[in-house]
Amino acid sequence: MTAGTWRLGFLSRSYSPDAPAQALHDTLALFAAAESWGYDSGWVAQHHFGVESGRLPSPLVLLAAAAERTRRLRLGTAVVVLPLEQPLRLAEDAAVVDALSDGRLELGLGAGFDPDVFAAFGQRLEDRHAAHDAALAALRAALAGRPLPGAPGLALQPPAPGLAGRLWQATTGDVEAVARRGHGLIVARTRPGGPPETELARRYRAAHAAAWGTDGPPPRLALVRAVVPGDSAAAVEAELAPDILRYVQRLARATGGAPPQQIDTAAALDQLGVVYGPAARITRALQEDTTLPLATDFIVQVQTESTSRLQALTRLAEVARIVAAS
C-alpha cells in the first residue's frame, strides 16, 4: 500500500499486558493481519530483559516465524542493538531468515542506549559507538561474501548477497555516514528534544545525492510515527495517559533526572510526535507533516505498554483504512 511516494509499514515493540510468551504470539498475529490489509512491511524492535516493557530480545527468531505466516510482507528489525551482537553470528542468523523469507528481510541496526543492558552484557555504554562501527564493518564484509578473517577458505552460508543492500541504521548523529554507506535511515522520535526529524531527513538525502548521484542505490528513509485512531482526541489522551506517564518517568530515570509524578498528556504526545484521534484529524496531521514527503517508508506504531491484541489489530486496520482513503 502506498500513499504519495512512501510505502506503509508497522512497528511492534511486542508490548502486551499479557504474559511474555503471549506477547510474541500476538506480534505474529499482527504480521499476518497486516499483510491481509495491504501493509508493505512489518518491523520489530529488540528489547533485552523487558526494558521499556518490550518483550522481544531475539527479533530474527520471531521474523523467521513471521516468514512462514506471510508471503509478501517485508520483514524488518528496528532495531537490533549491534554492539551487543557477535557480527558474524548476526550475519548467519540474518542470512537464514532472508533465505526462509525469499529475500524479504530488512535489517535495521542501532547503537543502543540503556546502561543497565550494556552492563548485563559486560560492556560499557560509553564504548557503544566504536563497538557499533567495528561490528558494522565485520557484518558488511560477511554479507558481501568476503573471506572470513582468520579463515580465508570460509565464507557466509547461506549466501545473502542482496541483504547488504537492505541494511538500515537508526541514528540522530552522523546521518551523512549512513548515506555514504548506501544504507537506509530510520528516523523515530523516541524522546522529546533532539534534532528535528525534517532536518535529519534533508541532511540524509543531500548526503546521499552527493555520494551516489543517480547511479547508485536509491535513498531509503523510514519515518516512524505512533498513530492511534480513536473516537476523539480527548478519549485517546485519557486512554494513553498511564502508559505515557510511565514512559516519561523511564526516560527521566535513564537520563538521571527526577521522574515526574504527573504530566500534561497532550503536550507529551505532541513532543513525542504521536498522531491520534478521529480519522479526519489523523489525515490532516499526516498532510501537514513536513518529514513524511521526504520518506520512502512510513512505519506506524499503534501499541503502548497496555495495548491488548484486539486493540492493536483494530488500530492497524483503521490506519490502513485511513491511508487508503487519503
C-alpha positions as CSV (number, residue, x, y, z in Angstrom):
1,M,0.0,0.0,0.0
2,T,1.5,3.3,-1.0
3,A,0.4,6.9,-0.4
4,G,2.3,9.6,-2.3
5,T,5.8,8.2,-2.6
6,W,6.1,6.1,0.5
7,R,5.3,2.5,1.5
8,L,3.2,1.7,4.6
9,G,4.6,-0.4,7.4
10,F,4.1,-1.1,11.0
11,L,6.4,-1.4,14.0
12,S,5.7,-3.6,17.0
13,R,7.7,-3.5,20.2
14,S,6.0,-6.6,21.4
15,Y,4.2,-4.8,24.1
16,S,1.4,-6.7,25.8
17,P,-0.4,-6.6,29.2
18,D,-0.4,-10.4,29.0
19,A,2.4,-12.9,29.7
20,P,5.7,-12.5,27.6
21,A,5.1,-15.7,25.6
22,Q,1.6,-14.4,24.7
23,A,3.1,-11.1,23.5
24,L,5.2,-13.0,21.0
25,H,2.1,-14.8,19.6
26,D,0.2,-11.5,19.5
27,T,3.0,-10.0,17.5
28,L,2.9,-12.8,14.9
29,A,-0.8,-12.2,14.6
30,L,-0.2,-8.6,13.7
31,F,2.1,-9.6,10.8
32,A,-0.4,-11.9,9.3
33,A,-3.3,-9.4,9.6
34,A,-1.2,-6.5,8.3
35,E,-0.3,-8.4,5.2
36,S,-4.0,-9.1,4.5
37,W,-4.8,-5.3,5.0
38,G,-2.2,-4.2,2.4
39,Y,0.7,-3.2,4.5
40,D,4.1,-3.3,2.8
41,S,6.3,-4.1,5.8
42,G,6.3,-5.3,9.4
43,W,9.1,-4.4,11.8
44,V,10.0,-5.4,15.3
45,A,12.2,-3.8,17.9
46,Q,14.8,-5.6,20.1
47,H,14.4,-5.2,23.9
48,H,16.6,-7.1,26.3
49,F,15.3,-8.1,29.8
50,G,11.9,-6.3,29.3
51,V,13.5,-2.9,29.2
52,E,10.8,-0.3,28.2
53,S,8.3,-3.2,28.6
54,G,9.3,-4.7,25.2
55,R,9.2,-8.5,25.3
56,L,11.4,-9.4,22.3
57,P,15.2,-9.9,22.8
58,S,15.6,-12.1,19.6
59,P,13.9,-10.3,16.7
60,L,15.4,-12.6,14.0
61,V,13.9,-15.7,15.6
62,L,10.5,-14.1,15.6
63,L,10.9,-12.9,12.0
64,A,11.7,-16.5,10.9
65,A,8.3,-17.4,12.3
66,A,6.7,-14.4,10.6
67,A,8.2,-15.5,7.3
68,E,6.3,-18.7,7.5
69,R,3.0,-16.9,8.1
70,T,3.3,-14.3,5.3
71,R,4.2,-14.3,1.6
72,R,4.7,-10.7,0.6
73,L,5.3,-8.6,3.7
74,R,8.8,-7.1,4.1
75,L,10.2,-8.2,7.5
76,G,12.3,-5.6,9.3
77,T,14.2,-5.1,12.6
78,A,14.0,-1.6,14.0
79,V,16.4,-2.2,15.5
80,V,19.0,-4.8,16.5
81,V,21.4,-3.4,19.1
82,L,24.6,-4.1,17.1
83,P,27.2,-3.6,19.9
84,L,25.7,-6.4,21.9
85,E,25.8,-8.8,18.9
86,Q,28.7,-11.0,17.6
87,P,28.6,-9.7,14.0
88,L,29.3,-13.0,12.2
89,R,26.6,-14.8,14.2
90,L,24.2,-12.0,13.4
91,A,25.1,-12.3,9.7
92,E,24.4,-16.1,9.8
93,D,21.0,-15.7,11.5
94,A,20.1,-12.8,9.1
95,A,21.1,-14.9,6.1
96,V,18.9,-17.8,7.3
97,V,15.9,-15.5,7.8
98,D,16.5,-13.9,4.4
99,A,16.6,-17.4,2.7
100,L,13.4,-18.5,4.5
101,S,11.6,-15.4,3.5
102,D,12.8,-15.4,-0.1
103,G,14.7,-12.2,0.3
104,R,12.2,-10.2,2.4
105,L,14.5,-9.2,5.3
106,E,15.2,-5.6,6.1
107,L,18.0,-5.5,8.7
108,G,17.9,-2.3,10.9
109,L,20.7,-1.6,13.3
110,G,21.4,0.8,16.1
111,A,23.9,1.5,18.9
112,G,21.6,1.2,21.9
113,F,21.3,3.5,24.9
114,D,20.4,1.6,28.1
115,P,23.4,1.4,30.6
116,D,21.9,-1.5,32.5
117,V,21.5,-3.6,29.4
118,F,25.1,-3.0,28.4
119,A,26.3,-3.8,31.9
120,A,24.4,-7.1,31.8
121,F,26.3,-8.0,28.7
122,G,29.6,-7.0,30.3
123,Q,30.0,-3.9,28.1
124,R,30.4,-0.2,28.8
125,L,27.7,2.1,27.3
126,E,30.4,4.8,26.5
127,D,32.1,2.3,24.1
128,R,29.0,1.6,22.1
129,H,29.6,3.8,19.1
130,A,33.1,2.4,18.5
131,A,31.8,-1.1,19.0
132,H,28.9,-0.4,16.6
133,D,31.2,0.8,13.9
134,A,33.6,-2.2,14.2
135,A,30.7,-4.7,14.2
136,L,29.1,-3.0,11.2
137,A,32.3,-3.3,9.2
138,A,32.5,-7.0,10.0
139,L,28.8,-7.6,9.3
140,R,29.0,-5.8,5.9
141,A,32.1,-7.9,5.0
142,A,30.4,-11.2,5.9
143,L,27.2,-10.3,4.0
144,A,29.3,-9.4,0.9
145,G,30.7,-12.9,0.9
146,R,34.2,-11.9,1.6
147,P,36.7,-14.5,3.1
148,L,36.4,-14.6,6.9
149,P,39.2,-13.1,9.0
150,G,41.5,-15.9,10.2
151,A,39.8,-18.4,7.9
152,P,40.2,-17.3,4.3
153,G,38.8,-20.5,2.9
154,L,35.4,-19.9,4.6
155,A,32.5,-17.6,3.7
156,L,29.0,-16.9,4.9
157,Q,26.5,-19.7,4.4
158,P,23.8,-19.5,3.2
159,P,25.0,-16.6,1.0
160,A,22.9,-13.5,1.3
161,P,24.4,-11.0,-1.2
162,G,21.3,-8.9,-1.6
163,L,21.0,-8.3,2.1
164,A,24.0,-6.0,2.1
165,G,21.7,-3.6,0.1
166,R,18.9,-3.8,2.7
167,L,20.8,-2.5,5.8
168,W,19.3,0.3,7.8
169,Q,20.6,2.4,10.6
170,A,18.8,4.4,13.3
171,T,20.7,7.4,14.5
172,T,20.4,11.1,15.2
173,G,24.1,11.6,14.7
174,D,26.2,11.1,11.6
175,V,23.4,10.6,9.0
176,E,25.9,11.6,6.3
177,A,27.9,8.4,7.1
178,V,24.7,6.3,6.8
179,A,24.1,7.9,3.3
180,R,27.6,7.3,2.1
181,R,27.4,3.6,3.0
182,G,24.2,3.4,0.9
183,H,22.2,2.3,4.0
184,G,18.6,3.3,4.8
185,L,18.0,5.8,7.6
186,I,15.3,5.1,10.3
187,V,14.0,8.3,11.9
188,A,11.9,7.9,15.1
189,R,11.0,10.4,17.8
190,T,11.5,8.2,20.8
191,R,12.1,11.1,23.3
192,P,11.5,14.8,23.5
193,G,14.2,17.1,22.1
194,G,16.9,16.0,19.7
195,P,17.5,17.1,16.1
196,P,14.3,17.9,14.2
197,E,13.3,14.9,12.0
198,T,12.9,17.0,8.9
199,E,16.4,18.3,9.3
200,L,17.8,14.8,9.6
201,A,15.8,13.7,6.6
202,R,17.1,16.6,4.5
203,R,20.7,16.1,5.6
204,Y,20.5,12.4,4.7
205,R,19.0,13.0,1.3
206,A,21.5,15.7,0.5
207,A,24.5,13.5,1.5
208,H,23.0,10.5,-0.4
209,A,22.7,12.6,-3.6
210,A,26.3,13.9,-3.1
211,A,27.7,10.4,-2.6
212,W,25.7,8.4,-5.2
213,G,24.1,10.8,-7.6
214,T,21.6,8.9,-9.8
215,D,23.7,5.8,-10.5
216,G,23.9,4.3,-7.0
217,P,21.4,2.7,-4.7
218,P,18.3,4.8,-4.2
219,P,17.9,6.6,-0.8
220,R,15.8,4.8,1.8
221,L,14.3,6.8,4.6
222,A,11.8,5.3,7.1
223,L,9.8,7.6,9.3
224,V,8.4,6.0,12.4
225,R,5.3,7.6,13.9
226,A,2.9,6.5,16.6
227,V,-0.6,6.6,15.2
228,V,-3.5,5.9,17.5
229,P,-7.0,6.2,16.0
230,G,-9.9,6.9,18.3
231,D,-13.4,8.5,18.6
232,S,-11.9,11.7,19.9
233,A,-8.6,13.2,20.8
234,A,-9.6,13.5,24.4
235,A,-10.6,9.8,24.5
236,V,-7.2,8.8,23.2
237,E,-5.4,11.1,25.6
238,A,-7.3,9.5,28.5
239,E,-6.6,6.0,27.3
240,L,-2.9,6.6,26.8
241,A,-2.2,8.7,29.9
242,P,-1.0,6.0,32.2
243,D,1.4,4.5,29.7
244,I,2.8,7.8,28.6
245,L,3.4,8.9,32.2
246,R,5.3,5.6,32.8
247,Y,7.3,6.2,29.6
248,V,8.2,9.7,30.5
249,Q,9.2,8.5,34.0
250,R,11.5,5.8,32.5
251,L,13.1,8.4,30.2
252,A,13.8,10.6,33.2
253,R,15.4,7.8,35.2
254,A,17.5,6.8,32.2
255,T,19.0,10.3,31.9
256,G,19.5,10.7,35.7
257,G,16.5,13.1,36.2
258,A,13.7,13.0,38.7
259,P,10.7,11.1,37.4
260,P,7.6,13.4,37.3
261,Q,4.6,12.3,39.2
262,Q,2.2,13.8,36.7
263,I,2.4,15.3,33.1
264,D,0.3,17.1,30.6
265,T,-0.6,14.1,28.4
266,A,-1.5,16.2,25.3
267,A,1.8,18.1,25.5
268,A,3.8,14.9,26.0
269,L,2.1,13.2,23.0
270,D,2.9,16.2,20.9
271,Q,6.5,16.2,21.9
272,L,6.7,12.5,21.0
273,G,5.1,13.1,17.6
274,V,2.1,10.9,18.3
275,V,-0.7,11.3,15.7
276,Y,-4.1,10.4,17.2
277,G,-7.8,10.9,17.3
278,P,-10.6,10.7,14.6
279,A,-9.7,9.8,11.0
280,A,-10.0,13.4,9.8
281,R,-7.6,14.6,12.5
282,I,-5.1,12.0,11.6
283,T,-5.4,12.6,7.9
284,R,-4.8,16.4,8.5
285,A,-1.8,15.7,10.7
286,L,-0.2,13.5,8.0
287,Q,-0.9,16.0,5.3
288,E,0.9,18.7,7.4
289,D,3.8,16.5,8.4
290,T,7.0,18.1,6.9
291,T,9.1,14.9,7.2
292,L,6.7,12.5,5.5
293,P,7.1,13.8,2.0
294,L,10.9,13.0,2.3
295,A,10.3,9.4,3.4
296,T,10.3,6.3,1.3
297,D,8.7,4.3,4.1
298,F,6.1,5.4,6.7
299,I,6.1,3.0,9.6
300,V,3.3,3.3,12.2
301,Q,3.3,2.2,15.8
302,V,-0.1,1.6,17.2
303,Q,0.8,0.0,20.6
304,T,1.8,1.3,24.0
305,E,2.5,-0.8,27.1
306,S,-1.1,-1.7,27.9
307,T,-2.4,-2.2,24.4
308,S,-4.3,-5.5,24.0
309,R,-4.1,-7.7,21.0
310,L,-7.6,-6.7,19.9
311,Q,-6.8,-3.0,20.3
312,A,-3.6,-3.4,18.2
313,L,-5.4,-5.2,15.4
314,T,-8.3,-2.7,15.4
315,R,-5.9,0.2,15.2
316,L,-3.8,-1.4,12.4
317,A,-7.0,-2.0,10.4
318,E,-8.2,1.6,10.9
319,V,-4.8,3.1,9.9
320,A,-4.9,1.1,6.7
321,R,-8.3,2.4,6.0
322,I,-7.3,6.0,6.7
323,V,-4.3,5.8,4.5
324,A,-6.2,4.1,1.7
325,A,-8.8,6.9,1.8
326,S,-6.2,9.7,1.9
